[in-house]
Amino acid sequence: MPSAPVVVLVEPQLAENIGMVARAMANFGLSELRLVAPKNGWPKKGVREAASGATHILDGAAVFDTVAEAIADLHYVLATTARERGQMKRVVGPEDAMRNVAARAGQRTGILFGRERAGLSNDEVSLADAIVTFPVTEEFPSLNLAQGVLLVGYEWRRAAGLAKLPFSGEMLSPPATREAMASLVGTLEDSLATAGFYPPEKREIIARNMRDMLHRMAMTEQDVRTLRGALRALNGGRHRRG
């Protein structure tokens, strides 16, 4: 499995943002967090609460004085930005960016995220190999740190082949047999006839329509048992009232 990229936050200010970044990282299997000159020091009050349980990432976070120091051991670095920088660098979306990262087996990679208000400086962007930007609307392109990390983490998990859904929603009961369906249709026909739902001369046409409708539902054995039980309960209740 390819190594997950390092997340590097440059001069993050708010504890809530750092904590939510850790939570987003944990959601998608990113584990290494680096902080460059966090404002007002580290650790920050309230950061663990914002992480919602992803405290192992905060506990392992490394602090550096400069971006250059934070990325010194990395082979490939991406810089995130929402605006054009006028630099001759490849610009990619998160999907292509993470596909490239996942393909770099044996290499250490990282992603730079800038300050809450100002983002990365041009000098910091110049240290990266390529720019990652997001396909947001021109009217409101701003993302907070956790949103950016979440989008990148999601695409990383997909690119690494780890994007397995936690549950499938598959049917636990096998499809109903023709015999079971015929029995249900017969019970339904008798119940409707007893209730006076249709005149005798229209029973065959309406019964055929009912069969068509039930077969379109692709019912399971459990579905058939449930409906037959409901019909029995209704018929029994009618007999009791009579």
N, C-alpha and C positions, 0 to 999 in steps of 0.2 A: 504494500500500500504506500502511495506517495506521502511524503511528510507534509503536514499541515503548515500553512504559512504563519509566520509570526505577526501579531497585530501590534503596531507601534503607534501610540498616541503622543502627539507632539504638544507639549505644554497644555494638557487638559486642565480645566479650571474647576468644574463642578463635580463633587463627589457622586451625585446622582448619575451623571453621565458615565463616569468610569464604572460604577456598579452595574448599570444597564448594559454597557459594553461587555462586561464579564458574563452577564446573563446570556446575551446574544451569542457570544463565543461558545459557551457551554451547550447551547441549543444545537449547534451544528458541528461540534467536535473540534473546535479550535481551542488550544490549551495554553499557548504561550503569549503572555502580555508584557509589553515593554512600555515604560513611561519615560518621556523626555522632559525633564525639568517641570514636573507638575506644579501648578500654581499653589502657593501656600503649603508646600511640602507634601510628604507622604508618610504614613497613610492619612486618609481624610475621614473626618467624622461623618457617619451616615453612608459611607460607601458600601459597607457590608450589607446593610438593610436593602439598598437598591439592587444588589446582586441577586436577591431572591434565592439564595442557596448556592450560587456559583462562587462561593468564597475560596475554593481551592485555586481558582485562577488568580484571585487577588493575592492570596498568600504566596503564590509563586511569581508575582510580578517583579520585574527587574527595573531599576531606576537608573537613568543615564543623564549626563549633563547636556549632551548634544546629539543631534540626529546622526552625525557621522559615527559617533561611538556606539549608538544603538544598533546600527546596521553593519558594523564593521565585519562581523563574521558571516554575513549573508552573501549568497551568490547572485541573487536576483531580487530586485526591489521594485515595487509598484507604488506610485503616489496617487492618492485620490484627490480629485478637485472637481468643482462644479463650474469652473470658468476656464476659458481658453487662456493659455499662458504665453503664446507666441514662441514656444520652444520647439525645436525640431525633434520631437519625441513621438513615438507611436502612441495613438490614443485608442483605447479599447473599452468596450463595455464589460461589466462584471462576468458575463458568461464566458467570453473569449479569454478574459484575463485569467480566470480560474482554470480554464482548460489548459492554458499555457503553463500555469504553476503546477498542475497535477502531472503534466508530462515531464517535469524536471526531476526525474528520479535521482536520488542521491544528492540533490542540491538543497541548500537552505534558502528559503524565500521569505519575504516579508512585505507588508502593506502599510504604508504611511497614512495616517489620518491626522488632519490638522486641528488647529484651535477651534473652539466652539464658534467664535465670532469671525475670525479672519482666515481660517483655514491654514494651509501651508504657504510659506513664502516661496518666491521664485527660486531662491537659492536652495531651499530644501527640495523642491520639485526637481531641480537639476541633478540631485544625487540619485534619482531613480532611473530605472531602465525604461519605464513606460508609464503612461498616465492611465488611470482608470476613472471613468466618469459614468454617470448613471442616466438612463433615458427618461429624465423627469420633464415636466412641462416647463416651457420658458417663462411662464407667468410666475411660477413658484418653484425654483430649483433647489431650495435649501433643504438639506437633510441634517438631522442631528447625528452625533457620533454613533449611537447605538443602531440607528436605522441603516447607516452606511455599513457598519460591521455585519449587521444581520443579512443584508443583501449579498455581501461578499461571502459570508459564511454559508449561506444557502447554495450559492453557485459552486463554492468549493466542494460541498458535500455531493452535489450532483456530478461534478467533474471527476471526483475521486471514486465514483461508483458506489457511494455509501447511502444514497438517497432512497432508503427503503421505508415504505410507510409502516407505522407502528401496528396497524391492524388492517385487515382486508375487507371486512364486511361481507364476506362470502356466505352463501346460504349454508346453514348447518343441517338442514333437512334435504334429502334428495328430492328430485322432481316426482310429482305424483304419477302413479301408473294410470294407464287407460282404464283399468278396472275401477280404481278408486275414483277417478273422475266420473265414470258412468254411474257409479253408486251415488255420488254427490248430486249429479244432475237429476237422477231419479227421485231422490229425497226432496230436492228443491221443487220439482214438478208436482209431486204429490202434495207438498205443503201449499204451494200456490193454488192448486186446484181446490183443495179443502177450504182455503181462505177466499175462494171466489175471485181470484185475480184475473181470470180470463174465462170466456165462454168455452164450452167443450169444443166447438168447431174451430177455434183458433189455437187450441192447445199445441198442436203439432208445430205450427209456424213459430209460436212464441218459445216453445221448448228448444227448437233449433237455434233461435237467436240467443237463448240463454247458454246453450252449449258453446256457440261461437264466442260469446263474451268470456265465459270461464276459461276456455282454452287460450284465448289471447293473454290471459293473466299469467301464463306459465307457472301454475301453482305448484307448491311443494306438498309433500305428504302431510306436513304439519298444517299447512293452510287448509287442506281438505278436512283434516280431523277437526280443526277449529270451527270451520263453517258447519260441518255436520253436527257438532256439539251445539252450536248456536241454534240450528234449526230444530234439534230435539228439544232444547229448552223452550223455544217459542211454541212448538206444538204442544208440549206438556203444559205450558202455562195457559194455552187456550183451552185445553181439555179441562184443566182444573177450574178455570173460570166458568166453563159450560156446566 
